[in-house]
Amino acid sequence: MPFIYSDESQFGSSDEFVGVGLLITEAEVPKEVVEAALEKLRDDPDRLRPDRRHKDERTLERGHFHACEDSANGHSHLCDAINKFGRGEFACDFFDKRKFSPRARRSLIYEQAMTMAALHLSTRESVTMIFAKRSGLTLEKLRLWYRKHERTLAESVYGLPFLPLLFPRCEFKITSMEEPGLQLADFILWAHARNASADPKWLSRIQAGSRALGKDVGSAHRGHLVLGPLVQPDSLPYGPQDMPPLPDEAMTQNDALNLFVNAVRLVIHLHQDGCPAHVAHLKEEIDGIANRVIQPQSTGLAEDVAFMYIRLADTMPLIDEGSALQEKQKFLLAKRLMSLVLRGDLISGMRTRNWFEHSRRLILKKQPELLRV
């Protein structure tokens, strides 16, 4: 089961930049990683240096590392522990908080954490996402932000249907900084902030199979590290080469309606026959949609079906690498079409959604068997 450890940090002359970092590991970070670093700090003769003694004693007294409060001794030993652990992936983004209202700042950070996690995850297993305790941060808020992030990703499929997206079950935990994985994430994020402040020493000491650093529009600093050796990624089941060159011309109105009907039938099938274990977290929502399909007066049905289809498409998955080109093209057109239905910012999206709603009611009136499995 993958684990994602999320922490935030600030840097700049007046802490004007705020950022979020994620440490993604295939298994929970064991406490022994940090305990070994604390033991080495306890035995370090440099701990007696006047300029470091107070900080080191405070670190040992509280029993965990916190990069912005530790001395160079603590940094060194925890850095060595990270290098020895050497398994995982780290990504971070910093923003100029002066561009955002104080109320929006915290939401921005955690919503960015959700999106970053999805873009770096390639698993269908359940994921545990762990956050450090912060004032006002609750599990309910995290679930709401995650739902918003899922919707944002589903809407983005319209422009990039040939990029697979997975929507595994995500569980949340809020815990103290004593969590070993949070201590590692805190240090790596701090090292990135130091690097962005023209002090690359600590970031350069972290051994990485690959690293990418840079600045982007709207982001003061962005970083990515692969801890340990690089692993060859699995080949993707489809790509841009499988997308029809003119997708709007490759699909008739009748084709579009058939794709929507097939999406409805998929939901009904999973409602009746059950879901694979790795999409069982969607079962309650699937049941609710299926029960409303045959109710002519149901509202928002087309949008709900489209959102569910996007989350199931790659997570189940509905197609594989060995599928025929024609099937891949049909699949990609379906992803693009369902994402269009979710786009409230596009006139074509709203018109398509309304047309599907109208068509469903006509089908229930004239050919109800089409919406049964």
C-alpha positions as CSV (number, residue, x, y, z in Angstrom):
1,M,0.0,0.0,0.0
2,P,1.6,3.3,-1.0
3,F,2.0,6.1,1.6
4,I,2.1,9.8,0.9
5,Y,3.6,12.1,3.5
6,S,2.6,15.8,3.1
7,D,4.3,18.8,4.7
8,E,4.4,22.5,4.2
9,S,7.2,25.1,4.6
10,Q,7.9,28.8,4.0
11,F,11.0,30.7,2.9
12,G,12.0,34.1,1.8
13,S,13.2,37.3,3.5
14,S,9.7,37.6,5.1
15,D,8.4,34.1,4.6
16,E,6.6,35.3,1.5
17,F,6.8,31.9,-0.2
18,V,4.8,29.0,1.0
19,G,5.1,25.5,-0.4
20,V,4.0,21.9,-0.1
21,G,6.0,18.8,-0.4
22,L,5.1,15.1,-0.9
23,L,7.1,12.0,0.0
24,I,5.7,9.0,-1.8
25,T,6.8,5.6,-0.6
26,E,5.6,2.0,-1.4
27,A,5.5,1.2,2.3
28,E,5.2,3.0,5.5
29,V,8.5,4.7,6.6
30,P,9.6,2.6,9.6
31,K,10.5,4.4,12.9
32,E,13.9,2.8,12.9
33,V,15.0,5.2,10.1
34,V,14.6,8.2,12.4
35,E,15.6,6.4,15.6
36,A,19.0,5.5,14.1
37,A,19.6,9.2,13.1
38,L,18.7,10.3,16.6
39,E,21.1,7.8,18.1
40,K,23.9,9.0,15.9
41,L,23.1,12.6,16.9
42,R,23.2,11.6,20.6
43,D,26.7,10.1,20.1
44,D,28.0,12.9,17.9
45,P,31.0,14.7,19.6
46,D,30.1,17.9,17.7
47,R,27.0,18.1,19.8
48,L,29.1,19.7,22.5
49,R,29.9,22.7,20.2
50,P,28.5,25.9,21.8
51,D,26.8,26.9,18.6
52,R,25.0,23.6,18.2
53,R,24.5,22.3,21.7
54,H,21.3,24.0,22.5
55,K,19.6,23.0,19.3
56,D,20.8,19.4,19.5
57,E,19.7,19.0,23.1
58,R,16.2,20.4,22.1
59,T,16.0,17.9,19.2
60,L,16.9,15.0,21.5
61,E,14.5,16.1,24.2
62,R,11.5,16.3,21.9
63,G,12.5,13.0,20.3
64,H,12.0,14.0,16.6
65,F,13.6,16.1,13.9
66,H,12.2,19.4,12.7
67,A,14.5,20.8,10.0
68,C,14.0,24.6,10.7
69,E,14.8,24.1,14.4
70,D,17.6,21.5,14.1
71,S,21.4,22.2,13.9
72,A,23.7,21.2,11.1
73,N,24.4,18.0,13.1
74,G,20.8,17.0,13.1
75,H,20.5,17.8,9.4
76,S,23.5,15.7,8.6
77,H,22.4,12.6,10.4
78,L,18.8,12.8,9.1
79,C,20.2,13.3,5.6
80,D,22.3,10.2,5.9
81,A,19.2,8.3,7.1
82,I,17.3,9.4,4.1
83,N,20.1,8.3,1.8
84,K,20.2,5.0,3.5
85,F,16.5,4.6,3.3
86,G,16.6,5.5,-0.4
87,R,13.2,4.4,-1.5
88,G,10.5,6.8,-2.8
89,E,9.7,9.9,-4.7
90,F,9.5,13.5,-3.6
91,A,7.8,16.4,-5.3
92,C,7.3,20.0,-4.1
93,D,5.8,23.3,-5.2
94,F,6.3,26.8,-3.7
95,F,4.0,29.8,-4.3
96,D,4.2,33.5,-3.6
97,K,1.5,33.8,-0.9
98,R,1.2,37.5,-1.5
99,K,-0.9,36.6,-4.6
100,F,-3.5,34.8,-2.5
101,S,-5.9,35.8,0.2
102,P,-5.1,34.5,3.7
103,R,-8.3,32.5,3.7
104,A,-7.4,30.8,0.4
105,R,-3.8,30.1,1.2
106,R,-4.3,26.9,3.3
107,S,-6.8,25.6,0.8
108,L,-4.4,26.2,-2.1
109,I,-1.6,24.3,-0.4
110,Y,-3.6,21.2,0.3
111,E,-5.5,21.2,-3.0
112,Q,-2.1,21.4,-4.7
113,A,-0.9,18.4,-2.5
114,M,-3.9,16.4,-3.7
115,T,-3.2,17.2,-7.4
116,M,0.5,16.5,-7.1
117,A,-0.2,13.2,-5.5
118,A,-2.5,12.1,-8.3
119,L,0.0,13.1,-11.0
120,H,2.8,11.1,-9.4
121,L,0.9,8.0,-8.4
122,S,0.6,5.0,-10.7
123,T,-1.1,2.5,-8.5
124,R,-4.6,1.0,-8.2
125,E,-3.9,0.0,-4.5
126,S,-5.4,1.9,-1.6
127,V,-3.3,5.0,-0.7
128,T,-2.8,6.5,2.7
129,M,-2.1,10.2,2.7
130,I,-0.6,11.6,6.0
131,F,-0.7,15.2,7.0
132,A,1.0,17.0,9.9
133,K,-1.4,18.5,12.4
134,R,-2.3,22.1,11.6
135,S,-4.9,24.5,13.1
136,G,-8.2,24.0,11.4
137,L,-7.1,21.0,9.4
138,T,-9.7,18.2,9.7
139,L,-10.3,14.9,7.9
140,E,-13.6,16.2,6.6
141,K,-11.8,19.1,4.9
142,L,-9.2,16.8,3.4
143,R,-11.9,14.6,2.0
144,L,-13.7,17.6,0.5
145,W,-10.5,18.9,-1.1
146,Y,-9.8,15.5,-2.4
147,R,-13.2,15.3,-4.0
148,K,-12.7,18.7,-5.6
149,H,-9.3,17.5,-6.9
150,E,-10.8,14.4,-8.4
151,R,-13.4,16.6,-10.3
152,T,-10.6,18.9,-11.5
153,L,-8.6,16.0,-12.9
154,A,-11.7,14.5,-14.6
155,E,-12.3,17.8,-16.3
156,S,-8.7,18.0,-17.5
157,V,-9.1,14.7,-19.4
158,Y,-10.9,16.6,-22.2
159,G,-7.6,18.2,-23.3
160,L,-5.4,15.1,-22.7
161,P,-7.5,11.9,-23.0
162,F,-4.4,9.9,-24.0
163,L,-2.8,10.3,-20.5
164,P,-4.1,7.6,-18.1
165,L,-5.3,8.8,-14.7
166,L,-5.9,6.5,-11.8
167,F,-8.4,7.2,-8.9
168,P,-7.6,4.7,-6.2
169,R,-9.1,4.7,-2.7
170,C,-7.4,7.3,-0.6
171,E,-7.5,7.3,3.2
172,F,-6.3,10.3,5.3
173,K,-4.5,10.6,8.5
174,I,-3.6,13.7,10.5
175,T,-0.8,13.1,12.9
176,S,2.1,14.8,14.8
177,M,5.6,15.5,13.4
178,E,6.7,12.4,15.3
179,E,5.6,10.4,12.3
180,P,8.8,9.2,10.7
181,G,7.7,9.8,7.1
182,L,6.7,13.4,7.9
183,Q,10.1,14.0,9.4
184,L,11.8,12.9,6.2
185,A,9.3,14.9,4.1
186,D,9.9,18.0,6.3
187,F,13.7,17.8,5.8
188,I,13.6,17.3,2.0
189,L,11.1,20.2,1.7
190,W,13.3,22.4,3.9
191,A,16.3,21.5,1.7
192,H,14.4,22.5,-1.4
193,A,13.5,25.8,0.3
194,R,17.2,26.4,1.2
195,N,18.1,25.6,-2.4
196,A,15.6,28.2,-3.7
197,S,17.3,30.7,-1.3
198,A,20.7,30.1,-2.9
199,D,21.9,27.5,-0.4
200,P,22.1,24.2,-2.3
201,K,24.3,22.3,0.1
202,W,21.7,20.2,1.8
203,L,19.6,19.4,-1.3
204,S,22.8,18.3,-3.1
205,R,23.6,15.9,-0.2
206,I,20.4,14.0,-0.8
207,Q,21.2,11.1,-3.1
208,A,18.7,10.9,-6.0
209,G,18.4,8.6,-9.0
210,S,17.1,11.7,-10.8
211,R,16.3,15.3,-9.9
212,A,14.5,18.2,-11.6
213,L,14.5,21.7,-10.3
214,G,13.1,24.9,-11.8
215,K,10.7,27.8,-11.8
216,D,7.3,27.9,-13.4
217,V,4.7,30.6,-14.0
218,G,2.8,31.1,-10.8
219,S,5.3,28.9,-8.9
220,A,8.4,30.3,-7.2
221,H,10.1,26.9,-7.1
222,R,9.4,23.4,-8.2
223,G,11.3,20.2,-7.5
224,H,11.2,16.5,-8.0
225,L,13.5,13.8,-6.7
226,V,13.6,10.0,-7.1
227,L,15.2,8.5,-4.0
228,G,17.3,5.4,-4.8
229,P,17.8,3.8,-8.2
230,L,15.6,4.7,-11.1
231,V,12.9,2.1,-11.9
232,Q,11.8,1.6,-15.5
233,P,8.1,2.6,-15.6
234,D,5.5,0.2,-17.0
235,S,4.6,0.8,-20.6
236,L,1.3,2.8,-21.1
237,P,-1.7,0.9,-22.5
238,Y,-2.2,3.7,-25.1
239,G,-0.9,7.1,-26.1
240,P,-1.2,10.1,-28.4
241,Q,-0.7,7.8,-31.4
242,D,-4.0,6.1,-30.7
243,M,-6.0,9.4,-30.7
244,P,-8.0,10.1,-33.9
245,P,-6.3,13.2,-35.5
246,L,-9.7,15.0,-35.7
247,P,-11.7,13.7,-32.8
248,D,-14.6,16.1,-33.3
249,E,-15.0,14.7,-36.9
250,A,-14.4,11.1,-35.9
251,M,-17.6,10.8,-34.0
252,T,-21.2,11.2,-35.2
253,Q,-24.1,12.3,-33.0
254,N,-25.3,8.7,-32.9
255,D,-21.8,7.5,-31.9
256,A,-21.8,10.0,-29.0
257,L,-25.1,8.8,-27.8
258,N,-24.0,5.1,-28.0
259,L,-20.9,6.0,-25.9
260,F,-23.1,7.6,-23.2
261,V,-25.5,4.6,-23.2
262,N,-22.5,2.3,-22.8
263,A,-21.2,4.4,-19.9
264,V,-24.7,4.1,-18.2
265,R,-24.7,0.3,-18.8
266,L,-21.2,0.0,-17.3
267,V,-22.5,1.6,-14.1
268,I,-25.6,-0.6,-14.0
269,H,-23.4,-3.7,-14.6
270,L,-21.2,-2.9,-11.6
271,H,-24.3,-2.2,-9.5
272,Q,-25.8,-5.6,-10.3
273,D,-22.7,-7.8,-10.5
274,G,-20.4,-6.0,-8.0
275,C,-17.1,-4.2,-8.4
276,P,-13.5,-5.4,-8.5
277,A,-11.8,-5.0,-5.1
278,H,-9.7,-2.0,-6.2
279,V,-12.7,0.1,-7.2
280,A,-14.9,-1.1,-4.3
281,H,-14.6,2.4,-2.8
282,L,-16.8,3.7,-5.6
283,K,-19.6,1.0,-5.1
284,E,-21.9,3.1,-2.9
285,E,-21.8,6.0,-5.4
286,I,-22.3,3.5,-8.3
287,D,-25.4,2.1,-6.6
288,G,-26.8,5.5,-6.1
289,I,-26.4,6.5,-9.8
290,A,-27.7,3.1,-11.0
291,N,-30.9,3.5,-8.9
292,R,-31.5,6.9,-10.4
293,V,-30.9,5.9,-14.1
294,I,-34.5,4.6,-14.5
295,Q,-36.1,7.6,-12.9
296,P,-37.1,10.0,-15.6
297,Q,-37.1,13.0,-13.3
298,S,-33.6,12.5,-11.9
299,T,-31.4,15.6,-12.5
300,G,-27.7,15.7,-12.9
301,L,-27.6,12.1,-14.0
302,A,-25.5,12.7,-17.2
303,E,-22.9,14.5,-15.2
304,D,-22.7,11.8,-12.5
305,V,-22.4,9.1,-15.1
306,A,-19.6,11.0,-16.9
307,F,-17.7,11.6,-13.6
308,M,-17.9,8.0,-12.7
309,Y,-16.8,6.8,-16.1
310,I,-13.7,8.9,-16.0
311,R,-12.7,7.5,-12.6
312,L,-13.3,3.9,-13.8
313,A,-11.8,4.2,-17.3
314,D,-8.1,3.7,-16.3
315,T,-8.6,2.5,-12.7
316,M,-10.4,-0.7,-13.7
317,P,-9.1,-0.5,-16.6
318,L,-11.5,-0.6,-19.5
319,I,-8.8,-1.2,-22.1
320,D,-5.3,-2.7,-22.2
321,E,-2.1,-2.5,-24.3
322,G,-3.2,-5.4,-26.5
323,S,-6.5,-3.9,-27.5
324,A,-7.1,-3.2,-31.2
325,L,-6.5,0.3,-32.5
326,Q,-10.2,0.8,-33.2
327,E,-11.1,-0.1,-29.6
328,K,-8.4,2.3,-28.3
329,Q,-9.7,5.1,-30.4
330,K,-13.3,4.5,-29.3
331,F,-12.1,4.4,-25.7
332,L,-10.2,7.7,-26.0
333,L,-13.2,9.3,-27.7
334,A,-15.4,8.1,-24.8
335,K,-13.0,9.6,-22.2
336,R,-12.9,12.9,-24.0
337,L,-16.7,13.0,-24.4
338,M,-17.4,12.2,-20.8
339,S,-14.9,14.9,-19.7
340,L,-16.6,17.4,-22.0
341,V,-19.9,16.7,-20.1
342,L,-18.2,17.9,-16.9
343,R,-16.9,21.2,-18.4
344,G,-19.2,23.9,-17.2
345,D,-16.8,26.5,-18.8
346,L,-17.6,25.3,-22.3
347,I,-20.8,25.9,-24.1
348,S,-20.4,22.6,-26.0
349,G,-20.1,20.8,-22.6
350,M,-23.3,22.3,-21.3
351,R,-25.1,21.5,-24.5
352,T,-23.8,17.9,-24.6
353,R,-24.9,17.4,-20.9
354,N,-28.4,18.7,-21.6
355,W,-28.7,16.6,-24.7
356,F,-27.7,13.4,-22.9
357,E,-30.3,14.2,-20.1
358,H,-33.0,14.7,-22.8
359,S,-31.9,11.5,-24.7
360,R,-32.0,9.4,-21.5
361,R,-35.6,10.4,-20.8
362,L,-36.6,9.6,-24.4
363,I,-34.9,6.2,-24.1
364,L,-36.7,5.4,-20.9
365,K,-40.0,6.3,-22.7
366,K,-39.4,4.5,-26.0
367,Q,-36.6,1.9,-25.5
368,P,-36.0,1.3,-21.8
369,E,-34.3,-2.0,-22.5
370,L,-31.2,0.0,-23.8
371,L,-30.5,1.0,-20.2
372,R,-30.7,-2.4,-18.8
373,V,-27.9,-5.0,-18.6
